[in-house]
Amino acid sequence: MSWDLDFTGYGNEELVQLASDIFVASGVVEELGLEPTVVRNFVTVAAGHYLDVPYHNFNHAVHVLHATALMSGTARARALLSPLERLALLLAALCHDLGHDGRSNAFHTNSASELSRTYGGQSAVLEHHHAAIASALLLPPPCRKGGGDVLAALRSPEERAEVLRVVRSAILHTDMTRHFESVRRLADLAAAAGRLEDAADGRGPIVSGGAAHTSDAVGLAVAAGHPAAVTSSADADDPGGGSGGSTELGGATAQAPSRLLLEASDRLLLAQALLHAADIGNAVRPFHVNDAISRRVRAEFAALRAEEEALGLPASVPPPLPPLDPDQPQQGAAAAARAELRFLDTFVEPLWERLAGVLPELEPQLRRLRANQERFRRIAEEAAGR
């Protein structure tokens, strides 16, 4: 399973199968003794809570799950996060947009929608909604409705509580208003992780191996599970020309790394950053995949903008791109490229650059992101006649 996988065209059943396979390939199902059929049942239930909107749908959720699994499956991430935390992170990825209606937080606030009233005027209306649904799905029987108990194999109520805490916190931190704070804090986290790795190389007794299936809620070091092999791969439509690379799950077996004992608050920050990076990081994928996904974003924004105008509400998303002129198709492509560049330059590249400082195995994805940025820049410049 690699970054080059294109599943933008998958149907619901294919997506359910892929998501279930991702959980198994990540190693957490075996490490924590989860039942694969129960995991698949949970995936199916979660899929049923996604709505038929252009972008924030189940396909997007599986893209975020896929990216999160690849990042959390790197050797450095497995050394920093416990199996329980990695499970929580994957569950958060699967559930991070449950019930998303294709509208924005500002729309819900400005329209005084039912969701806005439900969450007491919170600015992150949608993120609280997603987190509430996810928490309800992860409650123990008989509090939960529908599906099997995906956390039944956990050994204590404290472990379930830890999973719920990480899931909720990670989902709430997908709110873009938290973006710049996350980027700033990642610089400190990269330094802390580097110091721990130096100590692991023999300059300090702060690493430990251990048995899997031990909760970090009680501060114990545990061994990570299945390894991730980092390989390079080229895509015919990849501007990185093979520099993108792919972090694969389920590859050749290697010795599990010793745990690096980050503080609990730093591990939570890493989980939050991984989910946020996966959520906005489509441009670390091959160019044609990112382009297909970006079209869905623009379609959803256009529908929302039209609804806001019809209701007399302030605009919360950019205006739609101008209609394509058959005589000057390059102008439409240039406008789309400029819009993409603004987002990548402002938000995505700084986040991924800092994250690669924490997880060096993500450098190939950072190179691919930069290659995609250059391709968008060329498209914009060529249309302008430069």
Contacts in CASP RR format, 6 or more apart in sequence:
PFRMAT RR
TARGET T0000
AUTHOR 0000-0000-0000
METHOD contacts of the structure
MODEL  1
MSWDLDFTGYGNEELVQLASDIFVASGVVEELGLEPTVVRNFVTVAAGHY
LDVPYHNFNHAVHVLHATALMSGTARARALLSPLERLALLLAALCHDLGH
DGRSNAFHTNSASELSRTYGGQSAVLEHHHAAIASALLLPPPCRKGGGDV
LAALRSPEERAEVLRVVRSAILHTDMTRHFESVRRLADLAAAAGRLEDAA
DGRGPIVSGGAAHTSDAVGLAVAAGHPAAVTSSADADDPGGGSGGSTELG
GATAQAPSRLLLEASDRLLLAQALLHAADIGNAVRPFHVNDAISRRVRAE
FAALRAEEEALGLPASVPPPLPPLDPDQPQQGAAAAARAELRFLDTFVEP
LWERLAGVLPELEPQLRRLRANQERFRRIAEEAAGR
1 21 0 8 1.000
1 22 0 8 1.000
1 25 0 8 1.000
1 66 0 8 1.000
1 69 0 8 1.000
1 70 0 8 1.000
1 248 0 8 1.000
1 249 0 8 1.000
1 250 0 8 1.000
2 70 0 8 1.000
2 231 0 8 1.000
2 233 0 8 1.000
2 245 0 8 1.000
2 246 0 8 1.000
2 247 0 8 1.000
2 248 0 8 1.000
3 67 0 8 1.000
3 70 0 8 1.000
3 244 0 8 1.000
3 245 0 8 1.000
3 246 0 8 1.000
3 247 0 8 1.000
3 284 0 8 1.000
3 285 0 8 1.000
3 286 0 8 1.000
3 365 0 8 1.000
3 368 0 8 1.000
4 233 0 8 1.000
4 235 0 8 1.000
4 238 0 8 1.000
4 245 0 8 1.000
4 246 0 8 1.000
4 285 0 8 1.000
4 286 0 8 1.000
5 66 0 8 1.000
6 286 0 8 1.000
6 288 0 8 1.000
6 289 0 8 1.000
7 14 0 8 1.000
7 15 0 8 1.000
7 18 0 8 1.000
7 59 0 8 1.000
7 62 0 8 1.000
7 63 0 8 1.000
7 66 0 8 1.000
8 59 0 8 1.000
8 289 0 8 1.000
8 292 0 8 1.000
8 293 0 8 1.000
9 59 0 8 1.000
10 18 0 8 1.000
10 59 0 8 1.000
10 62 0 8 1.000
11 59 0 8 1.000
12 47 0 8 1.000
12 58 0 8 1.000
15 47 0 8 1.000
15 58 0 8 1.000
15 59 0 8 1.000
15 62 0 8 1.000
16 40 0 8 1.000
16 43 0 8 1.000
16 44 0 8 1.000
16 47 0 8 1.000
18 62 0 8 1.000
18 66 0 8 1.000
19 43 0 8 1.000
19 47 0 8 1.000
19 61 0 8 1.000
19 62 0 8 1.000
19 65 0 8 1.000
19 94 0 8 1.000
20 36 0 8 1.000
20 39 0 8 1.000
20 40 0 8 1.000
20 43 0 8 1.000
22 62 0 8 1.000
22 65 0 8 1.000
22 66 0 8 1.000
22 69 0 8 1.000
22 90 0 8 1.000
22 249 0 8 1.000
23 29 0 8 1.000
23 34 0 8 1.000
23 36 0 8 1.000
23 39 0 8 1.000
23 43 0 8 1.000
23 69 0 8 1.000
23 90 0 8 1.000
24 30 0 8 1.000
24 36 0 8 1.000
24 39 0 8 1.000
25 69 0 8 1.000
25 226 0 8 1.000
25 249 0 8 1.000
25 250 0 8 1.000
26 69 0 8 1.000
26 72 0 8 1.000
26 73 0 8 1.000
26 86 0 8 1.000
26 90 0 8 1.000
26 226 0 8 1.000
26 249 0 8 1.000
27 83 0 8 1.000
27 225 0 8 1.000
27 226 0 8 1.000
28 34 0 8 1.000
28 83 0 8 1.000
28 86 0 8 1.000
28 87 0 8 1.000
28 90 0 8 1.000
29 36 0 8 1.000
29 39 0 8 1.000
30 226 0 8 1.000
31 83 0 8 1.000
31 212 0 8 1.000
31 213 0 8 1.000
31 225 0 8 1.000
31 226 0 8 1.000
32 83 0 8 1.000
32 84 0 8 1.000
32 87 0 8 1.000
32 153 0 8 1.000
32 154 0 8 1.000
32 212 0 8 1.000
32 213 0 8 1.000
33 153 0 8 1.000
33 213 0 8 1.000
34 87 0 8 1.000
34 150 0 8 1.000
34 153 0 8 1.000
35 152 0 8 1.000
35 153 0 8 1.000
38 148 0 8 1.000
38 149 0 8 1.000
38 150 0 8 1.000
38 152 0 8 1.000
39 150 0 8 1.000
41 147 0 8 1.000
41 148 0 8 1.000
41 150 0 8 1.000
42 137 0 8 1.000
42 147 0 8 1.000
42 148 0 8 1.000
42 150 0 8 1.000
43 94 0 8 1.000
44 147 0 8 1.000
45 137 0 8 1.000
45 146 0 8 1.000
45 147 0 8 1.000
45 148 0 8 1.000
46 61 0 8 1.000
46 94 0 8 1.000
46 95 0 8 1.000
46 98 0 8 1.000
46 137 0 8 1.000
47 58 0 8 1.000
47 61 0 8 1.000
48 58 0 8 1.000
49 98 0 8 1.000
49 99 0 8 1.000
49 133 0 8 1.000
49 137 0 8 1.000
50 56 0 8 1.000
50 57 0 8 1.000
50 58 0 8 1.000
50 61 0 8 1.000
50 97 0 8 1.000
50 98 0 8 1.000
50 99 0 8 1.000
50 100 0 8 1.000
51 57 0 8 1.000
51 99 0 8 1.000
51 100 0 8 1.000
51 101 0 8 1.000
51 102 0 8 1.000
53 100 0 8 1.000
53 101 0 8 1.000
53 102 0 8 1.000
53 300 0 8 1.000
54 102 0 8 1.000
54 296 0 8 1.000
54 297 0 8 1.000
54 299 0 8 1.000
54 300 0 8 1.000
54 303 0 8 1.000
55 102 0 8 1.000
55 293 0 8 1.000
55 296 0 8 1.000
55 297 0 8 1.000
55 299 0 8 1.000
55 300 0 8 1.000
56 97 0 8 1.000
56 100 0 8 1.000
56 101 0 8 1.000
56 102 0 8 1.000
56 300 0 8 1.000
57 100 0 8 1.000
60 97 0 8 1.000
60 293 0 8 1.000
60 296 0 8 1.000
61 93 0 8 1.000
61 94 0 8 1.000
61 95 0 8 1.000
61 96 0 8 1.000
61 97 0 8 1.000
62 94 0 8 1.000
63 278 0 8 1.000
63 282 0 8 1.000
63 293 0 8 1.000
64 93 0 8 1.000
64 94 0 8 1.000
64 96 0 8 1.000
64 97 0 8 1.000
64 275 0 8 1.000
64 278 0 8 1.000
64 279 0 8 1.000
65 90 0 8 1.000
65 93 0 8 1.000
65 94 0 8 1.000
65 278 0 8 1.000
67 93 0 8 1.000
67 277 0 8 1.000
67 278 0 8 1.000
67 281 0 8 1.000
67 284 0 8 1.000
68 89 0 8 1.000
68 90 0 8 1.000
68 92 0 8 1.000
68 93 0 8 1.000
68 274 0 8 1.000
68 275 0 8 1.000
68 278 0 8 1.000
69 90 0 8 1.000
69 93 0 8 1.000
69 249 0 8 1.000
70 228 0 8 1.000
70 246 0 8 1.000
70 247 0 8 1.000
70 248 0 8 1.000
70 249 0 8 1.000
71 77 0 8 1.000
71 247 0 8 1.000
71 274 0 8 1.000
71 277 0 8 1.000
71 278 0 8 1.000
71 355 0 8 1.000
71 359 0 8 1.000
71 362 0 8 1.000
72 78 0 8 1.000
72 81 0 8 1.000
72 86 0 8 1.000
72 89 0 8 1.000
72 90 0 8 1.000
72 274 0 8 1.000
73 86 0 8 1.000
73 226 0 8 1.000
73 228 0 8 1.000
73 247 0 8 1.000
73 249 0 8 1.000
74 228 0 8 1.000
74 230 0 8 1.000
74 247 0 8 1.000
74 359 0 8 1.000
74 361 0 8 1.000
74 362 0 8 1.000
75 227 0 8 1.000
75 228 0 8 1.000
75 254 0 8 1.000
75 257 0 8 1.000
75 361 0 8 1.000
76 193 0 8 1.000
76 197 0 8 1.000
76 257 0 8 1.000
76 358 0 8 1.000
76 359 0 8 1.000
76 360 0 8 1.000
76 361 0 8 1.000
77 86 0 8 1.000
77 270 0 8 1.000
77 274 0 8 1.000
77 359 0 8 1.000
78 86 0 8 1.000
78 224 0 8 1.000
78 225 0 8 1.000
78 227 0 8 1.000
78 228 0 8 1.000
78 256 0 8 1.000
78 257 0 8 1.000
79 197 0 8 1.000
79 200 0 8 1.000
79 224 0 8 1.000
79 257 0 8 1.000
79 258 0 8 1.000
79 259 0 8 1.000
79 260 0 8 1.000
80 193 0 8 1.000
80 259 0 8 1.000
80 260 0 8 1.000
80 262 0 8 1.000
80 267 0 8 1.000
80 270 0 8 1.000
80 358 0 8 1.000
81 89 0 8 1.000
81 224 0 8 1.000
81 267 0 8 1.000
81 270 0 8 1.000
81 271 0 8 1.000
82 214 0 8 1.000
82 215 0 8 1.000
82 216 0 8 1.000
82 222 0 8 1.000
82 224 0 8 1.000
82 259 0 8 1.000
82 267 0 8 1.000
83 212 0 8 1.000
83 213 0 8 1.000
83 222 0 8 1.000
83 224 0 8 1.000
83 225 0 8 1.000
84 154 0 8 1.000
84 159 0 8 1.000
84 162 0 8 1.000
84 163 0 8 1.000
84 213 0 8 1.000
84 214 0 8 1.000
84 215 0 8 1.000
84 216 0 8 1.000
84 217 0 8 1.000
85 162 0 8 1.000
85 166 0 8 1.000
85 216 0 8 1.000
85 267 0 8 1.000
85 271 0 8 1.000
87 163 0 8 1.000
88 162 0 8 1.000
88 163 0 8 1.000
88 164 0 8 1.000
88 165 0 8 1.000
88 166 0 8 1.000
88 167 0 8 1.000
88 170 0 8 1.000
88 271 0 8 1.000
89 166 0 8 1.000
89 170 0 8 1.000
89 271 0 8 1.000
89 274 0 8 1.000
89 275 0 8 1.000
91 134 0 8 1.000
91 138 0 8 1.000
91 150 0 8 1.000
91 163 0 8 1.000
91 167 0 8 1.000
92 134 0 8 1.000
92 166 0 8 1.000
92 167 0 8 1.000
92 170 0 8 1.000
92 171 0 8 1.000
92 271 0 8 1.000
92 275 0 8 1.000
93 275 0 8 1.000
93 278 0 8 1.000
95 130 0 8 1.000
95 133 0 8 1.000
95 134 0 8 1.000
95 137 0 8 1.000
95 167 0 8 1.000
95 171 0 8 1.000
96 130 0 8 1.000
96 134 0 8 1.000
96 170 0 8 1.000
96 171 0 8 1.000
96 174 0 8 1.000
96 275 0 8 1.000
96 279 0 8 1.000
97 126 0 8 1.000
97 130 0 8 1.000
98 129 0 8 1.000
98 130 0 8 1.000
98 133 0 8 1.000
98 134 0 8 1.000
98 137 0 8 1.000
99 129 0 8 1.000
99 130 0 8 1.000
99 133 0 8 1.000
100 126 0 8 1.000
100 130 0 8 1.000
101 115 0 8 1.000
102 300 0 8 1.000
102 303 0 8 1.000
102 304 0 8 1.000
103 113 0 8 1.000
103 126 0 8 1.000
103 304 0 8 1.000
103 307 0 8 1.000
104 126 0 8 1.000
104 304 0 8 1.000
104 316 0 8 1.000
104 317 0 8 1.000
105 123 0 8 1.000
105 124 0 8 1.000
105 125 0 8 1.000
105 126 0 8 1.000
105 127 0 8 1.000
105 175 0 8 1.000
105 316 0 8 1.000
106 314 0 8 1.000
106 316 0 8 1.000
107 113 0 8 1.000
107 304 0 8 1.000
107 307 0 8 1.000
107 308 0 8 1.000
107 313 0 8 1.000
107 316 0 8 1.000
108 115 0 8 1.000
108 116 0 8 1.000
108 125 0 8 1.000
108 126 0 8 1.000
109 116 0 8 1.000
109 121 0 8 1.000
109 123 0 8 1.000
109 125 0 8 1.000
110 308 0 8 1.000
110 313 0 8 1.000
110 314 0 8 1.000
110 316 0 8 1.000
111 311 0 8 1.000
111 313 0 8 1.000
113 125 0 8 1.000
115 125 0 8 1.000
115 126 0 8 1.000
115 129 0 8 1.000
116 125 0 8 1.000
118 129 0 8 1.000
119 125 0 8 1.000
119 128 0 8 1.000
119 129 0 8 1.000
119 132 0 8 1.000
122 128 0 8 1.000
123 175 0 8 1.000
123 177 0 8 1.000
124 172 0 8 1.000
124 175 0 8 1.000
124 177 0 8 1.000
127 171 0 8 1.000
127 172 0 8 1.000
127 174 0 8 1.000
127 175 0 8 1.000
128 172 0 8 1.000
130 171 0 8 1.000
130 174 0 8 1.000
131 167 0 8 1.000
131 168 0 8 1.000
131 171 0 8 1.000
131 172 0 8 1.000
134 167 0 8 1.000
134 168 0 8 1.000
134 171 0 8 1.000
135 164 0 8 1.000
135 167 0 8 1.000
135 168 0 8 1.000
136 144 0 8 1.000
136 145 0 8 1.000
137 144 0 8 1.000
138 144 0 8 1.000
138 150 0 8 1.000
138 151 0 8 1.000
138 160 0 8 1.000
138 163 0 8 1.000
138 164 0 8 1.000
138 167 0 8 1.000
140 149 0 8 1.000
140 151 0 8 1.000
140 157 0 8 1.000
140 160 0 8 1.000
141 149 0 8 1.000
151 159 0 8 1.000
151 160 0 8 1.000
151 163 0 8 1.000
154 160 0 8 1.000
154 163 0 8 1.000
155 213 0 8 1.000
155 215 0 8 1.000
156 215 0 8 1.000
158 215 0 8 1.000
158 217 0 8 1.000
158 218 0 8 1.000
159 215 0 8 1.000
159 217 0 8 1.000
161 217 0 8 1.000
162 215 0 8 1.000
162 216 0 8 1.000
162 217 0 8 1.000
166 268 0 8 1.000
166 271 0 8 1.000
169 268 0 8 1.000
169 271 0 8 1.000
169 272 0 8 1.000
170 271 0 8 1.000
170 272 0 8 1.000
170 274 0 8 1.000
170 275 0 8 1.000
171 275 0 8 1.000
172 178 0 8 1.000
173 182 0 8 1.000
173 272 0 8 1.000
173 273 0 8 1.000
173 275 0 8 1.000
173 276 0 8 1.000
174 275 0 8 1.000
174 276 0 8 1.000
174 279 0 8 1.000
176 347 0 8 1.000
178 276 0 8 1.000
179 276 0 8 1.000
179 347 0 8 1.000
179 351 0 8 1.000
182 269 0 8 1.000
182 272 0 8 1.000
182 273 0 8 1.000
182 276 0 8 1.000
182 351 0 8 1.000
183 350 0 8 1.000
183 351 0 8 1.000
183 354 0 8 1.000
185 269 0 8 1.000
186 269 0 8 1.000
186 273 0 8 1.000
186 351 0 8 1.000
186 354 0 8 1.000
186 355 0 8 1.000
186 357 0 8 1.000
186 358 0 8 1.000
187 354 0 8 1.000
189 266 0 8 1.000
189 269 0 8 1.000
189 270 0 8 1.000
189 273 0 8 1.000
189 358 0 8 1.000
190 354 0 8 1.000
190 357 0 8 1.000
190 358 0 8 1.000
192 262 0 8 1.000
192 263 0 8 1.000
192 266 0 8 1.000
193 260 0 8 1.000
193 262 0 8 1.000
193 357 0 8 1.000
193 358 0 8 1.000
196 206 0 8 1.000
196 207 0 8 1.000
196 260 0 8 1.000
196 261 0 8 1.000
196 262 0 8 1.000
197 260 0 8 1.000
199 205 0 8 1.000
199 206 0 8 1.000
199 207 0 8 1.000
200 206 0 8 1.000
200 207 0 8 1.000
200 258 0 8 1.000
200 260 0 8 1.000
206 260 0 8 1.000
206 261 0 8 1.000
207 221 0 8 1.000
207 258 0 8 1.000
207 259 0 8 1.000
207 260 0 8 1.000
207 261 0 8 1.000
208 221 0 8 1.000
208 258 0 8 1.000
208 259 0 8 1.000
208 261 0 8 1.000
209 221 0 8 1.000
209 222 0 8 1.000
209 223 0 8 1.000
209 258 0 8 1.000
209 259 0 8 1.000
210 221 0 8 1.000
210 222 0 8 1.000
210 223 0 8 1.000
210 259 0 8 1.000
211 222 0 8 1.000
211 223 0 8 1.000
212 222 0 8 1.000
212 223 0 8 1.000
212 224 0 8 1.000
212 225 0 8 1.000
213 222 0 8 1.000
214 220 0 8 1.000
214 221 0 8 1.000
214 222 0 8 1.000
216 222 0 8 1.000
216 264 0 8 1.000
216 267 0 8 1.000
219 264 0 8 1.000
221 258 0 8 1.000
221 259 0 8 1.000
221 261 0 8 1.000
222 259 0 8 1.000
223 256 0 8 1.000
223 258 0 8 1.000
223 259 0 8 1.000
224 256 0 8 1.000
224 257 0 8 1.000
224 259 0 8 1.000
225 256 0 8 1.000
226 249 0 8 1.000
226 250 0 8 1.000
226 253 0 8 1.000
226 256 0 8 1.000
227 250 0 8 1.000
227 251 0 8 1.000
227 252 0 8 1.000
227 253 0 8 1.000
227 254 0 8 1.000
227 255 0 8 1.000
227 256 0 8 1.000
228 247 0 8 1.000
228 248 0 8 1.000
228 249 0 8 1.000
228 250 0 8 1.000
228 251 0 8 1.000
228 361 0 8 1.000
229 247 0 8 1.000
229 248 0 8 1.000
229 250 0 8 1.000
229 251 0 8 1.000
229 252 0 8 1.000
229 254 0 8 1.000
230 245 0 8 1.000
230 246 0 8 1.000
230 247 0 8 1.000
230 248 0 8 1.000
230 361 0 8 1.000
230 364 0 8 1.000
231 245 0 8 1.000
231 246 0 8 1.000
231 248 0 8 1.000
232 242 0 8 1.000
232 243 0 8 1.000
232 244 0 8 1.000
232 245 0 8 1.000
232 246 0 8 1.000
232 364 0 8 1.000
233 242 0 8 1.000
233 244 0 8 1.000
233 245 0 8 1.000
233 246 0 8 1.000
234 240 0 8 1.000
234 241 0 8 1.000
234 242 0 8 1.000
235 241 0 8 1.000
235 242 0 8 1.000
235 286 0 8 1.000
235 287 0 8 1.000
237 286 0 8 1.000
237 287 0 8 1.000
237 288 0 8 1.000
238 244 0 8 1.000
238 286 0 8 1.000
238 287 0 8 1.000
238 368 0 8 1.000
238 371 0 8 1.000
239 287 0 8 1.000
239 368 0 8 1.000
239 371 0 8 1.000
239 372 0 8 1.000
239 374 0 8 1.000
239 375 0 8 1.000
240 367 0 8 1.000
240 368 0 8 1.000
240 371 0 8 1.000
240 372 0 8 1.000
241 371 0 8 1.000
243 364 0 8 1.000
243 367 0 8 1.000
243 368 0 8 1.000
243 371 0 8 1.000
244 284 0 8 1.000
244 364 0 8 1.000
244 365 0 8 1.000
244 367 0 8 1.000
244 368 0 8 1.000
244 371 0 8 1.000
245 364 0 8 1.000
245 365 0 8 1.000
245 367 0 8 1.000
245 368 0 8 1.000
246 364 0 8 1.000
247 361 0 8 1.000
247 362 0 8 1.000
247 364 0 8 1.000
247 365 0 8 1.000
262 270 0 8 1.000
270 358 0 8 1.000
273 351 0 8 1.000
273 354 0 8 1.000
273 355 0 8 1.000
273 358 0 8 1.000
274 355 0 8 1.000
276 351 0 8 1.000
277 351 0 8 1.000
277 352 0 8 1.000
277 355 0 8 1.000
280 343 0 8 1.000
280 347 0 8 1.000
280 348 0 8 1.000
280 351 0 8 1.000
281 348 0 8 1.000
281 352 0 8 1.000
281 369 0 8 1.000
282 289 0 8 1.000
282 290 0 8 1.000
282 293 0 8 1.000
282 294 0 8 1.000
283 290 0 8 1.000
283 340 0 8 1.000
283 344 0 8 1.000
283 348 0 8 1.000
283 368 0 8 1.000
283 369 0 8 1.000
283 372 0 8 1.000
283 373 0 8 1.000
284 352 0 8 1.000
284 365 0 8 1.000
284 366 0 8 1.000
284 368 0 8 1.000
284 369 0 8 1.000
285 293 0 8 1.000
285 368 0 8 1.000
286 368 0 8 1.000
287 372 0 8 1.000
287 375 0 8 1.000
290 372 0 8 1.000
294 336 0 8 1.000
294 340 0 8 1.000
298 320 0 8 1.000
298 321 0 8 1.000
298 336 0 8 1.000
298 339 0 8 1.000
301 317 0 8 1.000
301 318 0 8 1.000
301 320 0 8 1.000
302 320 0 8 1.000
304 316 0 8 1.000
304 317 0 8 1.000
305 315 0 8 1.000
305 317 0 8 1.000
305 318 0 8 1.000
305 319 0 8 1.000
305 320 0 8 1.000
307 313 0 8 1.000
308 314 0 8 1.000
308 315 0 8 1.000
308 316 0 8 1.000
308 317 0 8 1.000
309 315 0 8 1.000
318 339 0 8 1.000
321 332 0 8 1.000
321 335 0 8 1.000
321 336 0 8 1.000
321 339 0 8 1.000
322 331 0 8 1.000
322 332 0 8 1.000
322 335 0 8 1.000
324 332 0 8 1.000
325 331 0 8 1.000
325 332 0 8 1.000
330 382 0 8 1.000
330 383 0 8 1.000
331 383 0 8 1.000
332 383 0 8 1.000
333 379 0 8 1.000
333 383 0 8 1.000
334 379 0 8 1.000
334 380 0 8 1.000
334 382 0 8 1.000
334 383 0 8 1.000
334 384 0 8 1.000
337 376 0 8 1.000
337 377 0 8 1.000
337 379 0 8 1.000
337 380 0 8 1.000
337 383 0 8 1.000
338 376 0 8 1.000
338 380 0 8 1.000
340 376 0 8 1.000
341 373 0 8 1.000
341 376 0 8 1.000
341 377 0 8 1.000
341 380 0 8 1.000
344 369 0 8 1.000
344 372 0 8 1.000
344 373 0 8 1.000
344 376 0 8 1.000
345 373 0 8 1.000
348 369 0 8 1.000
349 366 0 8 1.000
349 369 0 8 1.000
349 370 0 8 1.000
349 373 0 8 1.000
352 362 0 8 1.000
352 365 0 8 1.000
352 366 0 8 1.000
352 369 0 8 1.000
353 366 0 8 1.000
355 362 0 8 1.000
356 362 0 8 1.000
356 363 0 8 1.000
356 365 0 8 1.000
356 366 0 8 1.000
END
